[in-house]
């Protein structure tokens, strides 16, 4: 997983501010921004969750999600879109230049090269000069007590600065850099240096199709819960290891390239559409139950599963029905 750590984002031009998912549909918003051919980003924030969707000419081209460790790309899109299905999520939309957007996407694919440099060890102005000489592409994160600053570089050239001041106000541009320099001289300062893993910020990415990203992740999330519950139920009935053995055999027999399962976690790196992936997973589950039915009657297994999966049926009944899982385990 590539590290992504965006502390504060340049404001650019504020298009929408303080929207909430209780009144705004994220799919409709993306459609509106596509019609506008907006270049910029959507910032999504909720309790213990933050994410950013990046758009180029209205097309969704990347994302970063920081809710549970940094995630980028399609997986981040899926996580952010799922979060936006709930209420009490704040959404802000900002328009930026093409240059700044490319930089931000580059920072979503960055690595930390210097960590926890202190003002007693390094001079900020000398560090900036060094990065300029090294033609650095990336950014500085400057933490000055309750204040935070970022300086963004492309090929050694500062392209923007952002300063979140002690009073909570955010300033960008030359004034921000001046504020960061002044605050760094007065307070204990900690600096982290990040380097973009993209060689050039002048690049294009393919549009991420939101529907496919959501559906695949939704499928995987649901089947992880189903399979984990089945494994616990069957192991309690037959003894530990029985389910895992039959499931592993079924994976070899019915599985698809790029699909793996390990200790309750499904990983899928293939290119099947969501409905075909559902068919594969259902075939694996059916084959697993068939294998277990050589030990005890199938109807006994089915009764056990139905009894132990009532909580999942209550929570995810619509998706279980939509994906045809009831056809395998019964209702």
N, C-alpha and C positions, 0 to 999 in steps of 0.2 A: 504494500500500500504506500502510495506516495504522500509525503507530508504536505499538508496545506495549512497555513496559519495566517489568516487575514484578520488583523486586530480591528482596524477601522478602514472604511472604504471612502475613496474620494466622492464627494457629493455630486459632481457634475451639475447637471440641471435637474432639479426635482420635478418629476412629472406627476407622481401621486405620492402622498405622504399620509401615514397613520391610517391606512386602510386596515380593515380586519376581515378575517374569513367568515365572520358571522353575517357580513353584508356583501362580500365580494366572492365570486366564484373564480378560482384560480385558472380553470380552463378558459373561461370567458375572457379573463384578463390577458392571458397569453394570446388568445385570438385577436383581441383588440390591439395589442402591441405588435403583432405580426402585420396587421393591416396598416399600422403606422410606420412599419419598417424601422422600428426603434433599435438603436444601437446603445447598449448600456446594460443595466442589471436590475434584478428584482431581489431585494433583501427581505428575508423571511425570519422572523424572530418570535420565539415562544419561550415558555419556562424551560430552562435547561436545553434549549435547542436553538440553533441558528443555521441558516443556509443562504446561499446566493445562487441565483440562476442567471447565467450570462447570455445575452442576446446580441446577435450581429445581424443588422438589417431585418429585425423581427424574427430571426430564426434562433431557436434555442441551441447553443453550440457547446455549452459546458456548464458545470455546476460544482459547488463545493459545499459539503455538509459537515458541521462541526459538533453535532449533538452528542455523538458517542465515538469520539476519535474521528480524525479527518477522513472524509471519503470524497472522491472526485468522480466526474463523468456520469454515466447512466445510472449507477447505483445511487449517487447523490441526488439525481433528479427524482428517482423513485421515492427516496426517503423524504425529500422536501414536499413532493406532491401528496404523499400520504399524510404528512403533518398538516398540510393545507386543507385536508378534508375535515379537520376538527375546527372547533370554534376557538376564539381567543388567541388567534395567531395574527401578528402584526405584519403588514406588507408595505414596503416602500419601493417606489420605482424611480430610477435615476437614469438620465440620458448622459452618455459620455462620448468623447471622441473615439475614433477607431483606434488610435494609438494607445489611449489609456485602457480601452477594453482589452486589447491584445496583451498589455502589461498585466492586467488583473488576471487574465486567464493563465498567463505564464506563471504568476505567483501561486496559482492553485496547483501548479506542478513545480514545486520548488523544494529545496533542501536547505537545512540550516548548516552553515559552514563555520560560524563563530557564535558561541553561546555564552551568555551572562558576562559580557565584557563590562567592567565597571569604570566609572569616571575616574577612579583613582589609578586605574591601570592604562586606560586609553583616552586620548583626546578626541572628542567628537569631530572637531574641525579637521584634524589630521587624518582621521579615519575616512571622512568624506573625500579628502584629497587623494588618499591612497586608492579608494574605490574608483575614482575618476581615472587615475592613471592605469589601473588594471582593467579598465573598460568593463566594469561590472554591470551585469544585468540581473536585477533582483530588487531587494528592498532592505531597509533597515527598520527594525522595530526598536523604538527608544522609549523606555519606561522611566518616568521621572516622578516617583511617588504616585500621586493620584492622577497624574497627567500621562498621556500616551502620544507618541508621535510616530509617523512613518515617512520615510523618504524613499521614493521610487526611482530606480535607475534603469536606463536602457543604454547599453554600450558605454557605460561610464558617464552618461549625461542624466542629471536629475530631471525627470519629466513631471513630477508633481510631489507635493508634500502635504501631509495632513496632520493637524495638531488638535487633539481633544484636550481642552484646557481643564483646569481644576474646577471651574464653574459649570462644566458639562458642555459648554459650547464647542463646536467644531469649526476650525478654520482651515482653509486649503490654500495652496499656492505659495507665493513668495512670503506672504505674511506668516504662514504656518511655519516655514523653515526658520524665519527669524525668531518666532516664538519658541520653537524647539531648542534652538541654539542658546537662547537666553535662559530657558528653564533648566537646561542641562548644566549650565554653569552654577546655578544656585542650589541644586538639589542633588542627592545621591542618584546616580543614573545607571541603569542597566541597559545594555545594547545587545541585540541579537541581529546577526547578519544572515540573510537568506539569498540563495542564488537560484535563479530560474533554471529548470532542467530543459527548457526549450532553447535551442541554439539561437534562433532568431524570433523576434516577436512579430515579424511580418509574415504571418502564415494564416491559413484557412483551416477550419475544421468542418466536418460534415454536421448537418443538422441532426440533433437527437430527436427521435420521434417519441413524443411524450407517452402516447398510448401504449406502445410496446414496452417501454421501460416500466410503466406502472404495472401492467398486467403480468409481466414476467416476475417482478419482485413480489407482487401479490400472490401469485401462484406458489412461489418458493416459500414465502412466509407461512401460508396456510398449510402446505404439505409438511413443512417442518413440524408444525404443531400436531398435525394428524399422526404422522409417523412416530413422533416421540411418545404420544399418548398410546398408540398401538403397541409400541415396544414395551412400555411399562406394564400395560394390561396383560400382554401375552407372557411376559417373563414372570409375572405374578402367578399366572395360571399354570405355566409349564416349566418354569425354572429359567434362570438367567442364561442368556446366550442363544436360546432357541430362535427368537425372532431375528436377531442379527444374522445368524447363519442362513436362514431362509431368505432374508431380504438381500443379502450379499449375492446369493445364487440368482435371485430374480433380477438383480441389477445387471449381472453378466448376460442373462438370457434376454431381457426385455429393455435394458437401458439404452441410452443414447450417448453419442460422443459428446464429451464435455460435461457429463452429469456424474457427480460423485456425492456420496453420503458418508459422513463420519461423525459418530457420537452425537446424533441429533441435528447435525447441520448439513444442509444441502448446498452444494456449490454447482452452478451451471454456467459454463463458458461457451455453450454452443450457440447456434443461430436459428433454432426452431422458433416459430411464432408461439404465443402463449397457449393457444388451443391444442397445438400438436404436442407441446410439452406436457399438458394435462393428460393427453391420451397415453403418453409414455409412462407417466407416474401412476396412472390408474392401472395400466397393464402390470407394472411392477408390484403394486399392492395386491392385485388379484392373484398374481403368480405366487406371492408370499403366502397368502392365505391358503392357496391350493397346496403348497408345500407343507404347511402346518397341519392341514387336514389329514395328512398321512399319520399324524400322531394322535389326534383326537378328531371327532366328527366336526365337519365344517359348521353345522348349525350351532354347536357349542361355542366355537370361536366367535361366530357372528353375534350371538347373544351376549357374550362377554364384552365384545367391543362396543356394542350399542349401549350397554349398561355403563360403561366407563367413559363414554364420549358424550354424555348428555350435556356437559358444560360447554364443550366445543360447539355442539349443535345449537345451543342457545345463543352463543356469541357470533358464530359464523355460518349459521344455517343457510343463508341465502347463497353464499359462495360455495358451500359444500354441495348444495343442490345444483348450482350453475355448473360446477366442474364435474358433476356426475359421480361424486364419491359415494352418495347414498346407494347408487346402483351396485356398489361393491360390498359395503358394510351393512346395508339395509337401514331402515329408519327406526 
